[in-house]
């Protein structure tokens, strides 16, 4: 019998799975993809320069992570 889980590494740390696991194998079979979320009212009330900065940084991070 094989019992496995596939949370991202930060999930293992935050949920303290390492306290019960004997082994950690990083198979990299599925990329961990996340999204940037922000409250629309909060975002809409930010100055334009900060809105632009958030959008630009998110796009740059997306390109970076897919290259990585």
Buried (B, 14 or more C-beta within 10 A) or exposed (E): EEEEEEEEEEEBEEEEEEEEEEEEEEEEEEEEEEEEEEEEEEEEEEEEEEBEEBEEEEEEEEEEEEEE
